[in-house]
Amino acid sequence: MGRAQPDETDAGVGLAAPRIPLYTKTFRTVSSLSGPLALVERVTGVGYGELVNIVTDDGELRQGQVLEIDGDRATIQVFTGTRGLGLANAGVRFSGDVARLPVSLDMLGRTLNGLGEPLDGKPRLIPEHRLDINGSPMNPCARDHPSEFIQTGISAIDGLNTLTRGQKLPIFSGFGLPANELAAQIAAQSAVRGSAGSGAAEGDDFVVVFAAIGITFREARYFQEQFAATGAMERTILFLNLADDPTVERLLTPRAALTAAEYLAFEHDRHVLVIMTDMTNYAEALREIGTAREEVPGRRGYPGYLYTDLATLYERAGRLKGHRGSITQLLILTMPDDDISHPIPDLTGYITEGQIVLSRDLHRQGINPPIDVLPSLSRLMNAGIGKGKTREDHRAVADQLYALYAEGRDLRRLVAIIGETGLTPADRRVLAFAERFEREFIHQGGARRSIEDTLGLAWSLLADIPLGELKRIPPELRRRYGHRQERSA
């Protein structure tokens, strides 16, 4: 990405203000108003993504953006909707500039709306740059491979589905599951832990950009209170788009958040964790806009370009060669009817590098966080858990935990048919392991565990399993583990 140029023409905040005031001619050729969309005919010199001002005869001013150009007709999405506008009294002025986000380091600790405007009552920011919220695609040849461990403090993630710096990893949740609590906990606890010899730093270099999309007022208050209570707000930029905010703003919120993340990562060498919740609300807004445009629907009524649109967001994560900073994405989406084959999680899974799945059954049992490790995976785990011996040991322990837990889950189904009396002593050990694994390893409430604590807990769970039954542990590691067993005995 190129380095942005400073802008001295506007010290305001918000996407609606153009970088240079280029509003000139007013078009009074609005031919159609539908939901958040306005169709203007007989226009010239208009570009895609251009900002517009819509002015009524009584002086009311509304902002919008060009969504589509078809010959001399322009489709405009009005940020606050078209209710109250009339075909005769609406004048449209095109700005000649795209939506831009004012950015500076003073954004840290601030709460903004989906358009980048302050919500915390503090003075307006003095921007260092004004950046196009659509960003610039990363040249694949300039990308660096994701590496180095981001410690979330959650054992089921750090130990079995490691989040790697520069990765995009979604969390698939369901209605009523504690995805928001998990997101707030990760935002408060996360830190970069470099792999062996990497020298990656912790502390001030690690920041969080949190984009809340289409959430309720109660959920917004929860995030604000949690960040304030844990002290995480000092290193966080919080973008809030509430459920009663304009639909169009939901499409701009993640783009504004990612623009801020790119600025921090590639201008100031920060390690940025972008948490976006809930991407289902984003997709619903996209479907609503598509319906208003009378587009031919795709799967379950979502636009046929849903995959492409999501990719324009998700692919803004990564690392660039020559830059110390990075952007890591943790995406939270709610699966309608807990259906992982629904278009939103299905397409998200194709673009991202793994997934974390929350389980309703574990939630009913009081397991918190209710992460189901069997369908969860991180495709870049090996890149984040170190090199050489460190990687081999961590990978072996994770594989052994996974194998024993999967076998224990199968035995539970068998017990429901034949009863526990039909099990062998080895089967009973595995069944007991699965119970302890859920209650002690996955469940941790609001506690924060370091990776050392997580691996130590894993070894303590494996202590009840004879060494000969630990098939995924290499012989050398089993011998070392055997000595540890003897010493503890």
N, C-alpha and C positions, 0 to 999 in steps of 0.2 A: 504493500500500500504506500502511496506517496504521502509525503508530509503535507499536512494542511497549511494553508496560508492564513496568517492572522487577518482578522476583519475588524476595522475600526469604524464602520458605518453605523453600527447598531449595538447598543449595550443591553438591549432587552432580552427577554426570555420567551421561548415558545416557538412552535413550528410555524405559526400563522404569519409571523412577521417576515417579509422578504429581506434578503440580504441587501438589495439595493431597490429603492422604491421605483418600480418600473410601470406602475399602473397608469395607463393612458386612456385608451378608448373604452367606452362602455357599450357593451352589446345588449340590446333589449330584444333579443330574439329567442327567449326561452320558450320552447314549444311543448315541454312535458315536465311534470313533477311527479315523482314516484318514490315514496319512502325517503331515503337519504340522497336520492339521485335527481339531478336536473339535466335536461337535454337542451343544449344551446346550438342553434343552427346559424349558418352563414358566417362562420368565424374564419379568421386568417391568422397565420403566424403563431399558432398555439402548439405547445409541446406536451408530450405525455408526462404526467407527474407534476405539471406546473400548478402553482398555487393561484387561487382566485379569491376575489372579494365579491360578495353578492350584496348589493345595496338596494334597499327599497325606497319608495317615495317618501316615507316618513322618517328616513334616516337610519333605519336598522341596518347593522352590518353583520354579515355572516361570512365565515371563511370556508373554503372548500379546496378540492384538488382535482385536477383533470385525471379521469380514470381511463378514458378511451377516446381515441381520435378516429373518425370515419369520414374521410373526405373533408367537407366543410362543417361537420357536426362534431361537437365535443360533449362527452358525458362527464358530468361533474358529480363527485360525491361531496355532499355538504356535511361538514363536521357535526353541526347541531341539528340536522334534519331539515326538511322542507316545509314542515307544518307552519302555516301562517303566511307562506309566500304565495304570490299570485303571478300568473303568467304575464300580466300586463304591467305590474309595478316592480318587477325584479330586473335590476341591471347587473350585468356580469362584467367584471374588470379582471383581466389576466395580468399576472405579475411579471412573467418572463423569468421566474426563478422557481426552483423546486423546493420541497420542504426541507428545512435545515434545523439542526439542533444546536443551540449555543452550548459550548462545553468549556469547562475549566476544572482544575483540581478542587475548587471550592464546592463542586457538586457532591463530594463525599460528605456524608452525614445529612444530606438534604432529602426531603420528600417532595416528589414532583408528580404531576398528573401525567396522563398518557401522551400529552402534547409537549411535555417538558417544562410546564409552567409550575411555579412553586405552590405547594399546598400547606407548607409548614408555618406560614406567616412571617417568615424571615425576609430580609431585603433581597431584591433581585440580584442574580449573579451578573458579574461583569465577564463576558465570555472571552476566552482566549482564541477560539475559532468558532465558526459556524459550519457544521458538517452536514452533508447530504445524508438523510436518514436511511436511504436505500443502500448506502455503502458501496464498496467496490469489490467485485469478486476476487478471491485469492487465486493467484496464478498457481496451478498445481505444481509447477516446477519450483516455485518459491516456498512451498509448504515444507515444514520440518515435521518429522514423525513425532506424534505425541509421546511423551515420556515423563517420568518422575511422578511420584505418588502424591495425591491430594488426600490427606487424612480427614475424613468426615467425622470421626469419633463414633461411627456406627459399625459394630462388629460384622454384621451381615453384609455390609458393603466393603469395608476395608479388608476383611479377611477372605471373602469369597468372590466379590465382584468389584475389584479395586477400581476407583475412579482415577484416571490418569490426566495429567495436565495437557490440555489441548483436545480432550475428548468431548464428545456429546453423548450423554447418557440419559435416557428418559426414565421416569418413574411412572408405571402404569397403576393407577389407583381405581377405586370405585366409589360411588356415592356413599357418603357416611364414613368412609375410612379416613384415618388421621394423616392424610397427605400434607395438609397445611402445617400440622405440628412437626412432621418430619422435615419439611422444607425450612421452617424457622430454626429447628435444631441444627441442621446442617449449615445454614447461613451463620449461625453463632459459633459453631465449633470448628469449622473447616480451616485447614492450614496446609501449606505446601510442605511436604517432607521429601527432600531430594533423594534420588536413588544413590547407591553407593558411588562416592566420588564425583557426584554431579555438582555439588556445591550450591544447589538451589536454596534460596533463602526463605525464611519464615518471617512473620511479623508484618511490618508496614508495607512490604511489597505485595501482600496478598489482600485483595479487596473483593467485595461482593456487589454485583448489580442485580437487584431483585425487581422483577417485573411481575406485578399482580394484575391479571387480565380478567376483567368481568367479574370481580369478586364482590361479595356483599359488604355493607358498611361494617357489620360485626367482624367479618374476617379481616377487613382492613385495620380495624382497631386492634385486633389480636396481633397482627404482624408488627404494628407500631409499638405496642406495649412490650412484646417479646424482645424486639431489637433494643429498645431503651433499657429494659431490665438486665439484659445480658451484656450491654456495652457494645454490641455488634454494630449499632447504628453509626458509630464513628468511622467505620471503614466501609459503609454501605451507601449506595444510592438506591433509593426506593421509588419506583415508578408505580403509581396506583391508578388503575382504571376500574371504576366501580360499575356495578351492574346497571345502574340507572344513567350512566354516562352514554354519550352517543355511540351507536354501533361502530361507526367509522373509526372512532378513537381506538377501538380494540385492535384494529388492523395496524395502527401506527405505534401502539405502545411497545410491542417487542422490537420494532425497528429502531425506535428512539433508544431503548435500553441497550441494544447491540451497538448502536453508534457510540454511546457513552463508553461501552466496554472497549471498543476498538481504539478510541482515543486514549484511554488509560493504559491499554496493553502496548500499543505500538508508538505512542508518543511519550509515555512516561514509564515504560518497561515494568508495568505492574502485572502480577499474575491475577487474572480476573476470573472469578466464578460467576457466571450468569445463571440465575435461577428464574425460570419462567413458569408461572402457574396462573390459570389453567389453560393449556393449549386447546382443550375441547371448546372453551368459550371463544377462542380465536377462530376455530374452524366453523363454529356456529355463526359467527359474525360474517365470515366469508360466504357461507351458504345464504345468509339473509341478503347480502349485497347481490349475490348471483341471481337470486330469485327476483329481486327488484329490477335487475337488468334483463330479465326474461331469458336467461341463458338456458341452454339444454342441460339438464342435470345429469350427473354421473351416479356413482354408487350411493344409494340411500339419500339422494337429493343433493349431495355435495358437488361442488363444481368439478368438472373433469380435470382441471388444472390444480387440484388440491395438492397433489404430490409435488408439483413444481413450486407452488407457493410456499409449502413447508420447507422445501429444500433451500429456498432463498434465505430462510432464517437459520436453519440448522447448519448450513455450510459456512456460516460466518464464524464458526468456532475453529480453533486451531492455533498453530504456531507458524511463524514466518522465519525463514533463515535470516540471520543477521540481527534479529530482534530478540531481546531477552524475555520480553513479556509474552503472554499467551492468553487465549480466551477458552475457557472450559464451560460447557453448557450442561446444566442439570434441568431437564424439562419434565414438568409434571402435567399429566393429563388424566382425566377421568373417563374410564371406559363405560359407555352406556350399556346398562344391563350386564356389567362385568364381562363383556364380550371382547376378548383380545383380538378377534378377527374383524372387529369393526373398522371401517376405513381409516379412522384417525390413528389408533395405535398400530394398525397394520402398515400403513404408509410410513409412519414414524419409524417403525422397526426396520424398514428397508433403508432409511437414510442414516440412521444413527448406528453407534457401535455397541449394541447390546440393549438391555433393559433391566430395570428393577421392578418386580411385580409385588404388589401388596395383596395379602390374602384375607378374605372375609372370615374364613374359618379360624385363622389365628387371632384375628381381632376379637371374635366372639369368646375366645379362650383367655382373653386378657393379655395376649402377647403384644408388646409394644417396643419397637415398631413391628407391625405384622408383615414382615418381608418373607415372601415365599421364595426360598433360595433355589428350588428345583427349576422353575421356568426362568429364573433370573440368570443373567450372564453379563460379563464385560469382555468384549472381544479384544480389548487393549490391556487386559490385566497384566500380561507378561511384560509389557513395556513399562509398567509402573511399579513393579515389585522388586526392582533391583537387577543385579547381574550376577552371574556365576552361582556361587553357593547360596547366596541369599535368595535368589529367584527359585532355585531348585527346591530348597527347603520349604519356602512359602507355598509353592505350587503343589508340592507333595502333600502337605498338611491340608490344604484346601480341597484337593481331590479326594483325600481320605474322608474328610468330614462329609463331603457331598455324597460319596458312595455309601457310607454307612447310614446317612439320613435317608437317602432314596430307598435303601433296603428296608429300613425301619418303617417307612411309609407303606411299602408293599406288604410288610408283615401285619400292619394294622388292618388292612383290608382282608387278609387271610384270617386273622383272629376273629373278625366279625362273622366268618363263615364256620370255622371249625373250633373256635375257642382257643384259649391260651394253653390248655393242657396238651394240645397236639404239637407244641413247639419244642424244639431242641434247646438245650442250655445255651448254645451259641445264638439261636434266634432270640431267646429272652434277653440276652445281653444287648443285642442290637436294638431290640424294642425299647429297652430301658435307656439306651443311648439316645434314641430319637426323642424321647420325652425330656431328658436332661438338655439336649441340644436346643430344643425350643424354649425351655424355661430359663436356661442359664446363658446360652450363647446369643440366640436371636433376641430374647427379651432383655432389655436393659433400661426401660423407662426413659427418663431424661438424663441418665448418666452419660458421661463422656469417657470413652475408652481409647487409650493410645493403641497403636499397632502392636506394641510390646505386650500390653494387657490382653489384647485380642488373641494373639498367638499363644500366650501363656495359658489362657482359658481353654483354647483348643487342645493343648497338650494335656491339661487336667481332665478334659472329657474323654480323651483317648486312653487315659491311664487304666480304665476298667476293661479295656479290650486287650486280650493276649497279643503279644507281638506277632505271633504267627498268623493272626487274622487281619493284620494291617497290611493288606496286599498292595496298597498304593504308596506305602512308605518305602523308599529304597533301603537295601540292607544296611548300608553304612549309617543312615539316619536312624534306622531301627535300633542298631547297636548303641548309638549315642543315647537314644531315648530309653533303651533298656537299662543303661547305667543310671539314668536319672530315676527310673522306677525303683531300682534297687536302693538308691540313696534315700528316696522318699519313704521307702518301706522301713 
